[in-house]
Every structure is written in structure tokens, then in C-alpha cells.
Amino acid sequence: MNSIQMVDLFSQYQHIKGEVDAAIAGVIEKSAFINGYAVKNFSDNLAKFVQAKHVIPCANGTDALQIAFSALDLPKDAEFIVPSFNYVAAVEVGAFLGYKPVFVDSLAGTYNVDVSKIEQAISPKTKVIVAVHLFGQCADMDKIMEIATKHNLYVIEDNAQAIGATYTSGSGITKFAGTIAPIGTTSFFPSKNLGCMGDGGAIFTDNDQLAAKMRCIANHGQEVKYTYKMVGINSRLDTLQAAILDVKLKYLHQYIAARQKAAAFYDKALVNHPDFTIPERNPQSTHVFHQYTLQASSPAKREEAIKKLAACQVPSMIYYPSPLHLQEAYRHFGYQKGDFPVAEALCSTVFSLPMHTELTDEQLQYIIDSLLK
């Protein structure tokens, strides 16, 4: 049995090596390294895949969020709502631009935002809800969009971890994650479900005006070269990375199926276990399992499990060890320990098992046997 890794990118590459190598060689032969043909090809193909009118490629997922925020022309004292149990990107981008993050708690089962807590966090300064689709499944977008409409708020979907997931609304309409709100963002960091061999990101929208504005922001604020319409940034998807992503996009459904198969294996082995709680599913969303994240019955049980897995040469990870409202960078916003008890409890009890497209049945069985010893 090969050694078990949290993410096995090299084995994934081995299966598509010929196509990836040819795509890279094609870019080198044409020597169009900045905004080359592969960038447009990939953007068009991704737009078809997720059924979005516009896909705006950029340098990484954090830039995608920054461009999205910047396109909304928010007032200087704007506030935005975001879950505290989360990766930092959306929070840091909003705060960096001068806006105030207003944290809310999460659901213990799905790990996504607790929508019942959103309205009480809204103030006259609230302008945006950042809907994060954590670990691979969608947040409750019906309720989020309902609240946003009621209070005249923007919604940005942070879809860095759930590309390819779908969400079926109460009215029966099914959309891909990242295309439900007016703006969606994603990341192509190598470990993501659709990952490149470096950095990359993209923004989704069906709004023609927003698309034009976000393209302009990402290109130094210019629509015509050397004519600057607005203050922008320089954020481009590298042509080599676009060529690689265009190859991998053809396999995304296959990659999702492999992750779902591994998750089903874990579920079957661990359901109703007294020490570990398997991830709950949002019935309106498919789950593409960027991570397979368990909750231990206590912090001590998590520590014991991680140590014993490591002794068996099985890696595991904690996403995320501290809620954002207690991080030093955001303490000045005035939050205290105890403000978001679910987020704080999750940070002390969750841990993730290996999850990637190349896990074999033998490896999965060994992981489970090691955990259950």
C-alpha cells in the first residue's frame, strides 16, 4: 500500500500527465504567457460548466473576493456579515478594504453559517452577507437570499471549497454553488477540488455591469490600455495555470464522484460512533467533500485520535484551530470568548481525515481501522 497523504496531487497528475504536459507545452510553444489563449478557453469552458454568464479569472481566490467587494462601491463605514468558523480570506479582504466584519455563529452539524443568527447581526451599516460554502456543501442560500432581499443587502458566495456542488432551492431550481448570488468567487489553489499547479481564482456573475466592472478592476482599472477608468489592481490567472485547469475541468465530475465515494466509506464506518460525529448534510445541497471533517466528543478525544492516527502513519488536519473573532488581528472589533459558542466548540473538536481523488479502498480501510483501534 502506498503511503497515505491528506492530498495526493502527484498521483492525480500521473493519470492525466500526457494531457497536462501537452497543454503546458502548447503554451510554451506559443509563448503567450500573459492572458494567452488558454485563459479565455478555460474561462469559457468553466462558464459553461457552472452555467454562469460571466467568469472573470484572477490570480487567486483572495483577489477574487477583493475584486468582488471593490465592485460594490460600499460606503467607508460598511459592515459585512461572515461566519467566525471559517478560513480568513473573506474577513481579511473586507477588513483590509476598511469595512467592519460582523461575525455570526455556525451550525454544529453542517459547519456552515447559522442563518437564524444573521438578522440579529444586521445594522443600518450592514451592506453584504458573505455566504461561505464550507468543506464542500452549500449554506442555506434560500434563507440567505431572502434575508438579503428583505434588507437590501448584497450577497457574495465564497465558493472556494465547493466548486461543482449544486443547490436546489425551495422552488425547485437547481444551480451550481457560486452562481446563486449576484457574485460568486472561487479558488484554484492546488489542493482545491479543481486545483492548478500554483495560484489561481475566478469570479462568477450573470450581471453584465458587474462583470465589466470586475474585469476592469482586475486589470489595473483599465478597459482600454493606458486609460484608467477606476482604481484597480493587477490580478491575472497565469496562462500556464489556465491550460492545466482546462484539462482538469474535464475530470471534475469524476473527481467529485471519487471524493463522494471516499466520504460514503467513512460515513458507513463511523455512523453512530460514540466518539465521532460524521458531517451532517444540507438536504438542498450536494456535497463535493473538499474536506471530510469529523467532530470528536471532546478536545481530549480529538487529541488522542490525531496522535494515534499519526502513530499509524495516517495524516489528519484541524480546519480551523481558532475562530476568527478570537484571532489577534480582529480582536479590536470587540468580540469575546463565548460570543459564538458553536464556532468555539467546533474549533476545539473538529478534525479532518485524508480526502482526495486517489484514495484506494485499501487505504480507506486502513484509515478507518487505525481510527477505530
Phi, psi and omega per residue, in radians:
M1 nan 2.314 3.086
N2 -1.199 2.716 3.117
S3 -1.062 2.572 -3.083
I4 -1.612 2.329 3.126
Q5 -2.152 2.692 3.043
M6 -1.073 -0.754 3.107
V7 -2.410 2.231 -3.091
D8 -1.979 1.418 -3.084
L9 -1.291 -0.558 -3.096
F10 -1.183 -0.754 3.118
S11 -1.120 -0.653 3.076
Q12 -1.077 -0.762 3.128
Y13 -1.080 -0.676 -3.106
Q14 -1.004 -0.573 -3.116
H15 -1.299 -0.405 -3.104
I16 -2.157 0.371 -3.027
K17 -0.959 -0.807 -3.094
G18 -1.051 -0.779 -3.129
E19 -1.188 -0.742 -3.130
V20 -1.153 -0.798 -3.135
D21 -1.071 -0.702 3.123
A22 -1.158 -0.664 3.125
A23 -1.143 -0.743 3.111
I24 -1.129 -0.769 3.132
A25 -1.072 -0.650 3.131
G26 -1.096 -0.682 3.094
V27 -1.160 -0.765 -3.120
I28 -1.119 -0.730 3.141
E29 -1.078 -0.655 3.128
K30 -1.438 -0.377 3.125
S31 0.960 0.547 3.027
A32 -1.768 1.436 -2.947
F33 -1.499 -0.367 -3.128
I34 -1.993 2.081 -3.100
N35 0.939 0.702 3.109
G36 -1.256 3.111 -3.054
Y37 -0.984 -0.586 -3.069
A38 -1.138 -0.495 3.140
V39 -1.148 -0.833 3.114
K40 -1.155 -0.718 3.126
N41 -1.026 -0.834 -3.125
F42 -1.147 -0.769 -3.136
S43 -1.031 -0.761 3.132
D44 -1.134 -0.746 -3.112
N45 -1.207 -0.644 3.097
L46 -1.190 -0.675 3.094
A47 -1.038 -0.722 3.084
K48 -1.133 -0.707 -3.097
F49 -1.094 -0.871 -3.070
V50 -1.589 -0.012 3.105
Q51 1.054 0.786 3.043
A52 -1.847 2.542 3.139
K53 -1.205 -0.669 -3.096
H54 -2.303 2.367 2.923
V55 -2.136 2.114 3.141
I56 -1.865 1.891 -3.136
P57 -1.315 2.656 3.111
C58 -2.664 -3.063 -2.932
A59 -1.322 -0.502 -3.124
N60 -2.938 3.015 -3.090
G61 -1.199 -0.544 3.116
T62 -1.204 -0.739 3.037
D63 -1.038 -0.668 3.130
A64 -1.016 -0.749 3.107
L65 -1.169 -0.719 3.132
Q66 -1.094 -0.765 3.120
I67 -1.104 -0.726 3.125
A68 -1.073 -0.856 3.100
F69 -1.030 -0.796 -3.058
S70 -1.104 -0.552 -3.094
A71 -1.246 -0.242 -3.045
L72 -1.544 -0.149 3.115
D73 0.919 0.937 -3.095
L74 -1.330 2.626 3.037
P75 -1.144 2.749 -3.032
K76 -1.050 -0.528 -3.090
D77 -1.725 0.382 -3.083
A78 -1.137 2.594 3.026
E79 -1.993 2.623 3.067
F80 -2.341 2.508 -3.081
I81 -1.695 2.338 -3.053
V82 -2.692 2.512 3.106
P83 -1.222 2.527 3.126
S84 -1.350 -0.537 3.070
F85 -1.489 1.705 -2.890
N86 -3.048 2.811 2.920
Y87 -1.272 2.752 -2.927
V88 -1.352 -0.281 -2.889
A89 -0.920 -0.917 -3.082
A90 -1.114 -0.658 -3.122
V91 -1.186 -0.812 -3.083
E92 -1.161 -0.648 3.141
V93 -1.132 -0.850 3.127
G94 -1.067 -0.786 3.136
A95 -1.148 -0.681 3.128
F96 -1.079 -0.617 3.119
L97 -1.379 -0.063 3.071
G98 1.744 0.114 -3.134
Y99 -1.637 2.784 -3.065
K100 -1.736 2.113 3.029
P101 -1.304 2.328 3.038
V102 -2.008 1.921 -3.014
F103 -1.436 2.633 3.011
V104 -2.352 2.859 -3.067
D105 -1.449 3.022 -3.094
S106 -2.066 2.972 3.057
L107 -1.520 2.391 -3.112
A108 -1.199 -0.425 -3.059
G109 -1.494 -0.939 -3.074
T110 -1.630 -0.270 -3.104
Y111 1.325 -0.065 3.110
N112 -1.470 2.994 -3.063
V113 -0.999 2.460 3.056
D114 -1.463 1.762 -3.027
V115 -1.134 -0.361 3.118
S116 -1.200 -0.236 -3.130
K117 -1.690 -0.109 -2.998
I118 -1.256 -0.845 -3.020
E119 -1.077 -0.623 -3.139
Q120 -1.226 -0.252 3.115
A121 -1.616 -0.097 -3.097
I122 -1.396 2.344 3.056
S123 -2.199 3.056 3.074
P124 -1.046 -0.333 -3.124
K125 -1.603 -0.129 -3.121
T126 -1.186 2.290 -3.124
K127 -2.218 -0.406 -2.998
V128 -2.446 2.467 2.872
I129 -1.935 2.192 3.041
V130 -1.672 1.930 -3.122
A131 -1.624 1.854 -3.086
V132 -1.664 2.204 3.082
H133 -1.673 1.572 -2.932
L134 -1.433 2.390 3.010
F135 1.155 -0.020 3.025
G136 2.229 0.014 3.083
Q137 -2.311 2.739 -3.026
C138 -1.334 2.550 2.921
A139 -1.219 3.060 -3.105
D140 -1.331 1.458 -3.033
M141 -1.231 -0.491 3.073
D142 -1.005 -0.877 -3.095
K143 -1.222 -0.695 3.142
I144 -1.084 -0.795 -3.135
M145 -1.192 -0.600 3.087
E146 -1.102 -0.796 3.118
I147 -1.122 -0.739 -3.130
A148 -1.088 -0.733 3.120
T149 -1.137 -0.760 -3.122
K150 -1.052 -0.692 -3.043
H151 -1.847 0.156 3.102
N152 1.015 0.909 -3.118
L153 -1.960 2.672 2.974
Y154 -1.418 2.681 2.997
V155 -2.198 2.264 2.989
I156 -1.993 2.156 3.063
E157 -1.537 2.104 3.015
D158 -1.582 1.735 -3.018
N159 -1.866 0.500 -3.094
A160 -1.095 -0.474 -3.038
Q161 -1.915 0.053 -3.008
A162 -2.345 0.437 -3.131
I163 -1.080 2.318 -3.096
G164 1.670 -0.260 3.046
A165 -1.259 2.677 3.091
T166 -2.139 2.696 -3.130
Y167 -2.282 2.250 3.125
T168 -1.870 2.034 -3.096
S169 -1.256 2.960 3.103
G170 -1.092 -0.399 3.106
S171 -1.504 0.018 3.061
G172 1.592 0.099 3.128
I173 -1.536 2.241 3.139
T174 -1.841 2.257 3.105
K175 -2.329 2.752 3.053
F176 -1.336 2.541 3.034
A177 -0.940 2.393 -3.122
G178 1.651 -0.150 -3.118
T179 -2.082 0.165 -3.079
I180 -1.503 -0.782 3.089
A181 -1.467 2.966 3.108
P182 -1.044 -0.507 3.117
I183 -2.352 2.354 2.993
G184 -2.237 2.587 3.121
T185 -2.217 2.717 3.083
T186 -2.595 2.932 -3.129
S187 -2.187 2.539 3.046
F188 -1.978 0.479 3.024
F189 -0.852 2.513 -2.972
P190 -0.897 -0.607 -3.081
S191 -1.440 -0.105 -3.138
K192 -1.200 2.870 -3.106
N193 -1.038 -0.612 2.951
L194 -2.065 1.617 -3.025
G195 -2.048 2.553 3.097
C196 -1.676 -2.826 -3.133
M197 -1.955 0.658 3.140
G198 -3.131 -2.426 3.095
D199 -1.841 2.699 3.070
G200 -3.095 2.759 3.111
G201 -2.783 3.053 3.125
A202 -2.783 2.804 3.103
I203 -2.186 2.440 3.112
F204 -1.963 2.447 2.979
T205 -2.824 2.670 2.996
D206 -1.791 -0.023 -3.074
N207 -1.582 2.039 -3.076
D208 -1.078 -0.731 -3.114
Q209 -1.163 -0.781 3.103
L210 -1.101 -0.701 -3.140
A211 -1.068 -0.815 3.139
A212 -1.086 -0.706 -3.122
K213 -1.185 -0.725 -3.120
M214 -1.221 -0.630 3.036
R215 -1.079 -0.703 -3.139
C216 -1.152 -0.798 3.133
I217 -1.037 -0.752 -3.097
A218 -1.206 -0.270 -3.078
N219 -2.020 0.922 3.098
H220 1.098 0.264 -3.116
G221 1.364 0.340 -3.094
Q222 -2.041 2.404 2.972
E223 -1.695 -0.603 3.051
V224 -2.046 2.417 -3.060
K225 -0.973 2.296 3.120
Y226 1.213 0.206 3.032
T227 -2.100 1.923 -2.954
Y228 -1.772 1.948 -3.062
K229 -1.471 -0.539 -3.113
M230 -2.677 2.951 3.057
V231 -1.266 2.220 -3.117
G232 -2.289 -2.925 3.066
I233 -2.324 3.047 3.078
N234 -1.915 1.787 -3.077
S235 -2.432 1.771 -3.088
R236 -2.127 2.511 2.937
L237 -1.368 2.161 -3.133
D238 -1.075 2.433 -3.073
T239 -1.104 -0.673 3.087
L240 -1.074 -0.730 3.132
Q241 -1.172 -0.658 3.103
A242 -1.090 -0.705 3.127
A243 -1.116 -0.716 3.098
I244 -1.128 -0.794 -3.131
L245 -1.102 -0.597 -3.139
D246 -1.148 -0.605 3.039
V247 -1.182 -0.850 -3.051
K248 -1.194 -0.489 3.119
L249 -1.025 -0.592 3.139
K250 -1.114 -0.370 -3.080
Y251 -1.853 0.086 -3.018
L252 -1.071 -0.737 3.104
H253 -1.056 -0.700 3.113
Q254 -1.134 -0.721 3.124
Y255 -1.125 -0.717 3.113
I256 -1.095 -0.752 3.137
A257 -1.070 -0.683 3.125
A258 -1.133 -0.716 3.109
R259 -1.161 -0.713 3.130
Q260 -1.149 -0.621 3.092
K261 -1.128 -0.757 3.109
A262 -1.115 -0.717 3.132
A263 -1.119 -0.685 3.106
A264 -1.110 -0.635 3.081
F265 -1.088 -0.840 3.113
Y266 -1.073 -0.791 -3.130
D267 -0.967 -0.873 -3.070
K268 -1.063 -0.658 -3.091
A269 -1.341 -0.469 -2.961
L270 -1.990 -0.103 -3.120
V271 -1.033 2.367 3.139
N272 1.145 0.301 3.073
H273 -1.226 2.426 -3.073
P274 -1.211 -0.390 -3.065
D275 -1.846 -0.252 -3.060
F276 -2.349 2.345 3.120
T277 -1.903 2.173 -3.125
I278 -1.316 2.753 -3.118
P279 -1.149 2.317 3.079
E280 -1.317 2.626 3.134
R281 -1.840 2.425 2.946
N282 -1.360 2.046 -3.057
P283 -1.111 -0.286 3.125
Q284 -1.544 -0.121 -3.050
S285 -2.156 2.523 2.867
T286 -1.375 2.842 -3.115
H287 -2.142 2.164 -3.099
V288 -1.821 0.043 2.943
F289 0.905 1.094 2.890
H290 -1.033 -0.695 2.999
Q291 -2.319 2.658 2.939
Y292 -1.923 1.865 -2.941
T293 -2.021 2.150 3.110
L294 -1.746 2.759 2.922
Q295 -1.923 2.230 3.019
A296 -1.436 2.760 -3.091
S297 -1.233 -0.297 3.120
S298 -2.803 2.804 3.044
P299 -0.998 -0.657 3.139
A300 -1.147 -0.684 3.125
K301 -1.168 -0.639 3.072
R302 -1.104 -0.806 -3.122
E303 -1.069 -0.734 3.125
E304 -1.105 -0.780 -3.110
A305 -1.102 -0.773 -3.112
I306 -1.117 -0.738 3.139
K307 -1.143 -0.740 -3.112
K308 -1.257 -0.604 3.030
L309 -1.100 -0.768 3.136
A310 -1.072 -0.658 3.114
A311 -1.127 -0.434 3.093
C312 -1.652 0.185 -3.135
Q313 1.142 0.583 3.071
V314 -1.954 2.050 3.133
P315 -1.337 2.746 3.007
S316 -2.633 2.901 -3.101
M317 -2.472 2.676 3.038
I318 -1.886 1.977 3.022
Y319 -2.070 1.744 0.230
Y320 -2.324 2.483 -2.977
P321 -1.304 -0.291 3.139
S322 -2.540 2.364 3.103
P323 -1.180 2.661 -3.028
L324 -1.168 -0.532 -3.102
H325 -1.197 -0.257 3.110
L326 -1.826 0.041 3.101
Q327 -1.307 2.554 -3.063
E328 -0.969 -0.686 -3.078
A329 -1.093 -0.376 -3.018
Y330 -2.107 0.172 -3.137
R331 -1.130 -0.509 -3.075
H332 -1.191 -0.153 3.065
F333 -1.413 -0.067 2.913
G334 1.631 0.208 3.137
Y335 -1.430 2.686 -3.101
Q336 -2.212 2.804 3.017
K337 -1.048 2.324 -3.099
G338 1.777 -0.215 -3.126
D339 -1.157 -0.618 -3.108
F340 -2.277 1.412 -2.970
P341 -1.095 -0.605 -3.141
V342 -1.189 -0.814 3.108
A343 -1.013 -0.753 -3.128
E344 -1.160 -0.685 3.122
A345 -1.184 -0.714 3.114
L346 -1.060 -0.755 -3.114
C347 -1.088 -0.440 -3.121
S348 -1.650 -0.118 -3.050
T349 -2.252 -0.322 -3.068
V350 -1.436 2.635 2.961
F351 -2.716 2.682 -3.025
S352 -1.988 2.416 3.081
L353 -1.547 2.849 3.088
P354 -0.916 2.366 3.138
M355 -2.601 1.963 3.056
H356 -2.839 -3.122 -2.976
T357 -1.421 -0.186 -3.000
E358 -1.888 0.153 -3.140
L359 -1.148 2.268 3.114
T360 -1.645 2.847 3.083
D361 -1.032 -0.667 3.133
E362 -1.097 -0.755 3.129
Q363 -1.162 -0.751 3.127
L364 -1.066 -0.740 3.125
Q365 -1.126 -0.683 3.127
Y366 -1.145 -0.695 3.101
I367 -1.066 -0.826 -3.130
I368 -1.150 -0.773 3.130
D369 -1.050 -0.677 -3.141
S370 -1.162 -0.712 -3.129
L371 -1.212 -0.592 -3.040
L372 -1.550 -0.111 -3.134
K373 -0.976 nan nan
